[in-house]
Amino acid sequence: MQHKKDSKLIPKETIDKIFETARIEDVVGDFVSLKRRGVNMLGSCPFHKEKTPSFTVSPSKNIYKCFGCGKGGTSIDFIMEHEQMTYPDALRYLAKKYGIKIEEQEQTAEEIAKANERETLFHVTNFANSFFQEQLHNTEEGRAIGLSYLQERGFRMEVIKKFQIGYSPESRDALTKHALENGYKLEYLEKTGLTIAKEEKQHYDRFRGRIIFPIFSIAGRAIGFGGRILDSTKQTAKYVNSPESEIYHKSNVLYGLHVGRSEIARQNMCYLCEGYMDVVMLHQAGVENVVASSGTSLTTEQIRSIKRFTPNITILYDGDAAGIKASFRGIDMILEEGMNVRIVLFPENEDPDSFARKHTSDEVKTFLKEQASDFITFKTGLLLAETNNDPIKKADLIREIIASIALIPENITRETYIKQCASLMQVEEAALVYSLNQVRRNILEQRQKRQKQPEPTEQPDPELPPDALPPQWQEALKGQTLDGRDIRERDVIRMLVVHGNKKFFFPFTDESGTPQTQEMYVADFIINDLKNDEITFENNDYQYIFEYVAECRAQALFPDEQMLLQHENKSIRSIVVDLLSNNYTISDGWEQRRIYTTTEEDKLQFACEHTLLSLKGFLISKQLTEAEVALQSLSQEDTDEQIELLQHIIELSEIKKMIATHLTRTRMPG
């Protein structure tokens, strides 16, 4: 099987082993907090914003499917989509995760140069990360300046290595020179922000003379850097960060999430602080469920990254009151995402970094637990003193708090906070509810103005009956523009893939008129029926799957789902995932209470006949329409053609009527 560019370097047997070993719940669980629901697992989709989780992982089928945005696939597809990796790099990622050795040729500098730009930027950034660590640990300058500085600040070696902290030498172009000597092009060093070029031959390292904090994607790939100056007396910025690039978008990234995500999910809470050192020192103190916004204003994308693992955020503020007030907007953004927010205020002139260095691990954990307060208590305590009992200022503070509560999407949570606000501010609850409703009404009106409903691009198929699809398809295909034929073809392929290896007893009458039954596989029934009527699929992907199943049955074999899920054509993989996905499962409690319901599998003959008749009925209707149009286009002199077409129309009408009658009889019994 051939794949993109460098996939030929990975042997087929290794690819098969990766697919066999990778468990979808493990792979997705590294990025999304999953909860068991029956035989499947459920979480919030990482690919689109949703209030109600619809992202489903099926361990038994080893696939994922979002019934909100429609994305789905295997472990490889998830890594490719989530981390924007190529197929070969996704294979390498999973091979590394599961300890599978890949025997492939090392890429040469020439091969690196030929790689696509995004992957080349990852290669360059990874190279720089290794260089910075090498400089810190294995050079005289790095140990004497960089390592000694970190140790003086209280960093232990295990945490330095855990976060892959490095050092960039004072030399003007140490990294740039080393990278060029190893075959990396200057243009990519510039695009990642590692090198700054002023003139044609004038370039220097952005991070020279600084401690380096590599910034990682959630999958653990180095995508950027933060550099801290060692000499605070120098007239230069304390921190320098990588600029925006193809692989680094600071508004989407949280420092420390790649190492803290498991603990965040386990403790169901995330601490949010400001700087690199805050995160590193808290980890050293045993608080590992912590991330940082890296000095940038908190963004919606960062909040949603946390929401994948927990709905609970505790913001850690230092004693700077002005800075805290400026960050109130971040609290509102968290509330608007339907998350729970608490705040911890550190003593004056302290931040998480300094506090963790001065206290034991137990003292740090106790402080964080005992000092956490909800946002109303925190905001009221901080601002109420400033009102000096001025009723106008107090009213303004109440309005500000109400504006925050109004952003919360969940009604019960809003009501709880209103009661608390009324108690703290000594105001009638009814007055607060009235004010809240006004604010909510304004918010909803503004949202409605922003949301312009697009006009439908095409009319629905008038021939499409309400039950043309099973319930799961009506949701899974929501928003997709499929015509009537495509929907019916898809349902036939679904029966082949999902039920092809199942049997039913098909009744028939033999030559003597005696009723008989014949054991029949679903795949054989469908294949024989379509071939007898010489029906092919208009959709090439469906035709490919049909021919694959037919070829398997010709050899007395059944189709292998995994072969299709590993297919090099992403469209084939996507279709098969959709076919195997079902957003509806019967509760175990029903069976325990002896409540039974008929499923498609219980009535396979009915399902097969209905699916095939639905496709045939559509094709007959289409032929009938074409014949009627052709009849209208004939002139009065074309008598023979008119008679021939009229006879054809009558025949088609009879067939259509017969199919409609059979469809009525073969509807799935409830």
N, C-alpha and C positions, 0 to 999 in steps of 0.2 A: 504494500500500500504506500503510495507516494503522498507526501504532504509538503507544506510550504518550505521553500528554500533549503533549510538545513535539516529537514526531517529525515532525509536519507541517511543521516549519520546515526539514527537510532534504529536498531534492529527491530524487525516485526515482533519477534518473540518477547522482546523487552516491553514493547508497547502493550502487548497482550497481558503481560504480567502486571503492568501498572494498572490497567483497567480492572484486572481480577482482584488486585490488592486494595485499591482505593475504595474506601467506604464513604458514600455520599454524606452520611450524617457526620462523619469526622471532618470531612473537608469543609462542608458548609458551616459546621459548628465552630470552626476557627474564626468565622466572620459574623455569624448570626446566632443569637441566643435562641435555641430551639426547645420547645416543650412537647412532650409526648401527647398525642391525641389519637387514641385507638392504635391502629397498626402504623400510622404515619406520625410525622413530627411537624410542628407548626411554628412559624416565626414571622417577624416583620420583614418584608421584602427589602433587600439592599439596593434594588435597582429603581425603585420609585417610592414616592411618598404615599403612605396609606395609614389610615386610622385603625382599621380592623385588619389584623394579620391574615393574609391569604397566601403566604409563601409556604408551600408544602413540600416536605422531603419524605420520600418513600424508601426506607432502608431495604425493603424486600425487592424492589425493582431497581434500586441503586440510581435513582434519578431525583431531580427537583423540578418543581413547577409552580410558578406564581399565577394564580387565577385572577390577579388584578391587572398586571401588565402583560401577561402572556408568555414571559420568558421562562425557559426550562431547558433541561439537558442533563448531561452526566457530570461527574466530577471535573473532567477536563473542560467541558463547556463553562462550568461555573468559574473556574480559575481564569479562563480566557476572557470571560465577560467582566468579571469583578476586577481583575488586575490588569486588564487590557494587554494580555500576553498573546504571543503567537502560539500556535498549536504545539510546536516543539518545546517552547519554553514552559508551557503549562505541563507537558509531560515531564520535563526535568524537575519542575517544582514538586510534583507529586512523587517522583522517584526519590528525591531528597527527603521528603516528609516521611516516606515509608522505608527508607534505607535500601532502596533498590539501586544496584550499581548499573550504570549505563556505560557500555563499552562503545565509545565514540571518539572520533579524532578531535584533538584539540584545535580550536579555531585559530587560524593564523591571523596576523595583523591585516592581511589583505582580505580575509573573509570577514573580519570585524568591520572593515571599511565598507564592505558590500551589503552588510546587514541593513535592514530598514532603520530609519532615523531614530524612531522611538527606542528600539532595542539597543541601538548604538549608544544612546544617551544613558541607558541603564548600565551598559558595559563600562562607560567612562566613569560614571558615578561610583560604581562598585570598585573600579580600579583605584580611584581617589581615596575611597574609604580604607582600602587595604594599605595604601601608601601612608595615610595619616596615622594609622595604628602602628605600622612599622616604625615610623619616626618617633612615636612616643615611647615605645618599649625597647627598641633596639638601636637607637643612636645616642651618642653622648649628649648632644644638644637637647634631644627630647626628654631624656631621663633627668638631666640637670635642671631644665627649665620647666617643661610641661608636667612631667610626672611628680616632681617635687612640689609644684604648685598645687596639684590635685590632692596630694597626701597632706599638705599643710591645711587644706580646706576640710580635711577629715574624710576624704573619699577612700574607701578600701578597694583593694585590687580586684576583688570579685565583682564589685558593682561597676568599676571602670571597664572591665572586660564584657560585662553583661550588656552595657549600653554602647560598647565598641567606641569609647571615647578616644580621640587621637590628638595629634599635635601637628601643626603646619609650621615648618621652619621659618626663621627670619629671612632667609635668602629670598631675593626678589622673585625668582621664577623656578624654585626647586621642583614643585609639582609639575608645572607646565613642561619643563625640560625633560623630566623623567617620563611623562606621558608621551611626548613626541618621540622620544628614543624607543618607546615600546609600540610604536605604530599607530597611535591615536592622533587623529587630525585636530588641528587647532580650532577649526570651525565648531567641532562638538565640545571642546573644552570651553569655548565661549558660550555656546548655547546652554550648557549646564550652569554657567556662571562661575565656574572654577577659575577661569582665566579672564582677565580684563585686557583688551587690546586697545591702545590709543592710536597708534599709527601702524603702518604695514609691518614693521619689525620691532615695534615697541609693545611688549606685553608682559604682564606680571600676575602673580597669584593673588586672588581676592582675599584669601584667608591667612596670608603669611603672618607668622608670629602670634598665632592664636591657638587656644585650646579648641578642639573641634568636637562638636556634638552632631553625629550623623542623624539625619531625620529619615525615618523608614515609613514605607507604606504599611498598611495593616497586615500584608503578607510577609513583611520583613525584608523588603527590597529597599536599599538605600536610594533615596530620591532627591535629597538635598542636604544642606549642612548649615549649622549655626556655629559661628566662631566667636569665642570670648577673649577679649584682650587680657593680658596678664598684668600689665602695668597700668593701674588706674590713673596715673599722673599724666599719661600721654594724651595729647589733644586729638583724640579720635573716638569714634563710637565704641561703646562698651561691647556691643554685640553687632556682628555683621551676619546677615542671613543670605542664603542662596536666593537669587531672583526667580520670578516665575519662569517656568519652562514647560516643555511638552510633557514632562513627567512629574513636575512639582507645582502644585497649586496650593498655596499656603492656606487658603480659605477652606480646603477640604481635609486638611491634615491635622492630626492631634499628636503631639510628641508623647511617646511612651505607650500608645495604644497597642502597638504590635507585641509588647511584652506584658501589658497589663490586662488584656482583654479577657483572658480566662478567669483571672481573679475578680474582675468586674462582674462577670456573669455569675461566678460562684457566690459572691457576697451580695449580688443584686444591688450594687451601689457603686457610683463612680465619684471620686474626688477630682475636682477640676481646679488647677492652679495656673500660674502664669508662665513660669520659666523652666528651662531645661534642668537647672540645678535643683529646683524644688522637687521635680519628679525623681531625680536620681537619689537625692538624700532621703526622701520618703521611702523609696524602695529599700534603701540601706537600713531604714528604721523598721522595716517589716510591713510597711503600708504599700502594697503593690497594686491596688485598684485605683490608680491615679494617672491622670494625663494632664497635659498642658497645652494651652492655645499658643504657646511660643511667642508671647508678646503681641499677638494680633488681636483685634477685636473679635469676640466670639461670633461665629457665623452659624446660620441654619444648618449648613452641611455638616459642620462639626458636631452640632447637637444631635443630628440624626445618626451620625456615626456611633455616638454613645448609646443612643436609643436602641440600636440593634442588640445591645447586650444587657441593658437595664433601663427602666423608666425613672430611676432615681439618681439625681445629681446633687452633690454637696460642693458648693463653691468655697474655695479657701482664699480669704482676703487678708492682706497685711494691714497694718494700722493706719494706712493713708486714707483719711476720710474723703478727700477730694477724688481720689482714684476710685473709691467704692461708689460714690454717687455717679461718676461717669459710666460705671459698668452696670447701672440699673437696667439698661436696655437689654443686656444679656439675660437677666433674670426673666424679663418679660418674654423674650424669645423662647426660653426653655418652657415657660408656662404655656405659651401658644402651641407648642408641640405636644401638649398633653402630658408633660412629664412633671415629676415632683421635684421641687428644688428646696434645698436647705443651705444655710450659710454658716461658715465658721470664721470668726474674726480673731486674728492673732493679736497679741499684745502690741502696744506701740513700739515702733522700730524693730519689729520682728516680722519674718516671713517664713514660709514652710522650710526653706533651706536652713536658715539660721536657727530656728526653733528645734529642728530635728538634730542639728549638730550639738545642741546644748542639753538635750534631754535623752533619757533612755527610750528604748522602743516602747515599753509599756506606758511610759508617761506620754509619749506622742499619741498613741492609740487612745488612751483615756481622755486626753485633751480634745481630740477630734470628736469623740463620742459625746462628751459632756457639753461641749460648747456649741454643738450644731443646733440651730434654731430655724423655724420656718420663716419664709420670706416676710410675712406680715409682722411678726414679732421683731425681726431684725430691722426692717425698714422703719417701723414705728419707733423702736428704741433709738435708732440713729437720728431720726429727723424730728421727733416730737419735742425734744429739748430746744430745738431751734425756733419753734413757734412762739416761745415765751408767753404761752397762754393767750396769744392773739387769736381770736375766733376766726378771722379771715384766713390766716396762715394755717390754722388747724383744718379749716374746711378744704383748703387747697391740698393738704396732705391726704385727707380722706379721699378726695377725688382722684389723687394719684394712685392710691392703693386700690380703689374701685376699678380704675382703668386697667390695672394689672390683673385683678380677679376676672374681669370681663374677657380676658384673652383665653382663659381656661376653657377648653372645649367640653369638659364633662360637667354635667349639671350638679351632681351631688357634691363634687369637690368645690364648685363655686359656692354652693349653699353653706358648706362647712366653713369656708373662709369668711363668708359674710357674717356668720354668727360670731366668729372670732374677732373680726374687725369691729363689730358693734360693741363687743365686750371691752376691748382694749381702748377704743376711742370714746366710749360712753355715749353712744349715739343709738337712736332707735333703729332696730333692724329693718323695719318697714321702709324707713327713709332710704336706707342703703340699698334695699332691693329695688325700690323705684329708680334710684340713680343707676344701678347696675343694668336694669332693663333698657334704660335710655342709651347707655353706652353700647350694650350688645346690639341694639337695633341699628345704631350708627355703623358699627363694625360690619354687620351683615349687609347693610345697604351698600357700603363701599366695596365689599367683596363681589356683590352682584353686578356692580358697574364694571369691575375689572374683568369679570368672567363673561366674555362675549361668546354666545353659543354659535358655533359654525353651522352653516347650512349643510344639510346632507348632500353628499356628492352624487349619490345615485339612489333610485327608488328600490325598495325591497321587492323581491321576486313575488309577483302576485299569485303564482302557482304553489308557493311554498306552504305546506300545511303546518299548523302549530307544532305537531309532534314529529316533524321530520328529523329531529335530533334528540338524543337522550338528554336528560337535564344537565349533565356535566358539560356537554358541548355548548349549550346555550350560554353558559357563563364563560367557559374557556375561550370561546370565539368572540366574546363581546368586543365590539369595536373593530373587528376585522371585516374587510369588504370582500366577502366571498359570495359568488353568485350561486343560484340554485343547483347547478350541476356540480360545482366544486364541493358544496356541502354534502351532496348525496354520494359523490365519488369518495369523499373522505370517510363517510360512514361505512361504506363497503370495505375500505382498507382497514378501518378500525376493527370490524368484525374479523377480518383475516388475521390481524396481528394479535388482538386480545383473546379471541376465542378459537382461532384456527385449529388448535390441537384438541378441541373438545368434541364430544360426540352427541348425537341425538338419533332417535329412531324415526326414520322417514317412512310414512305409510304409503303403500301403493297397491295396485290391483294387478295380479299376474294375468297371463293370457287366458286362463280358464275362468277369470272373473273372481278369483279367491283373494280376499284382502290379505296383504302381507306387510311386513315391516322390514326395513333394511337399516342396519347400523351405518351411520354416515358421519364423517368428520366435517366440521363447519368449513374448513379450507377446501375440501374436495367439492362440497355442495356449491360453494360460490364460484370456484374456478370452472367447474363443468358448466354451470348455468351461463356464465358470461361468455365462455368460449362457444357454446352452442348457439348463442344469439349474436356472436361476433361483435361483442361490445368491448371497446377499448377505452382507456381513460384519456381524457383531454389533458389532465395534469401529468406532466412527464415524470414527476417524482412518484405519484401514485402508480403509474404504469410500471416504473422500475420495481417498486415494492411488490406489486402484483406478480410480475414476472419472476422475481426472486422466490416468492412463496410457491408459485407454480413449479419452478425448477426443483425446489426442495421436495415437493410432493411427488414429482415424477420419479424421484429417487427413493420414495417411501420414507422421506425424512420430514421433520417439522422445522419451520424457520427458527433461527436462533436470534432472539431479541438482542442479545449483546452484539452480534455481528452488525446489526442495523444501527445500534446505539454508538458503535465505534466507527461508523462509516465516515469516509473522508469528506463526503458532501455534508456540510452543516445543515442544509435544508432537509436532507433525509433524516439526520439525527433529531432535528427539531420536530419534525412530523411524528416520528416514532415516540418521542417523549410525550407529545400531546395525546397520542393515541393511548398511551399507557397510564395517563394521569386521570385521576377522578377526584373531584372536590367533594363528593358525597359518599359517606360511609354509613353503614347501619350501626347504631349504637349497640354495644354489648348488652346494655340493660334491656333492650327489647327482647332478646332471646331469653334472658333470665326471667322476664315477666311473661314469656310465652306469647309475645307479640311478633307475628311472622309477616313478612312482606315478600311479594314476588319480585324477583330480580330478573334481569335480562338473561343471566346464565340458566335460570330455571326454565326458561321458555326459548331455547335456542332456535328451534324450528321457526317459531313465530318471528323472532328477531331477524333471522336470515331472510325469510320470505319478505318481510316488510321492508327491509333495507334494500333488497334487490328490486322489488316492485316500485319502491319510491324512485330509484334511479331510472328504471325503465319508463315509468309514468312521465317523468320529466322529459326524457328523450322523445317519447311519443308526442307529448304536447308541443315540443319544439318542432318536430317534423310536421305536425298538423298546422301550426302557425305558418311555417314556410310554404306548405302546399296551398293554404288559403291566400297568401300573398301572391304566389305564382298564378293562381286562378284569376285573381283580380287584374293581373298585368296582361292577360291574354286579350286579344281583340275578338270581336264577334265572329270573324271568319275562321278562327282556330277551333272549329267545332270538335274535331277528334281529340285534340289536346284537352279541351274543356271536359269532355266526357271521361277521359282517362284520369284527369285530376280529381273530378268529382267522385269517381269510384274509389280512388286512393284515399280521399278525405273521409268517405264513408267507412272504409276499412279501418283507418286510423282512429276514427271516432268510436267505433265498436271496441277496438283494442283498449282505448283509453277508458271507456266505460267499464270494461271487464276488469282492468287493473284497479280502477277506483273501487269496484265492488270487493275485490280481493283485499285491497288495503284496509277497507273497513273491517273485514273479517280477521285480518292479521295484526290489528293493533295490539300492543302488549297488554295482556290482562293485568288489572290492578290487584 
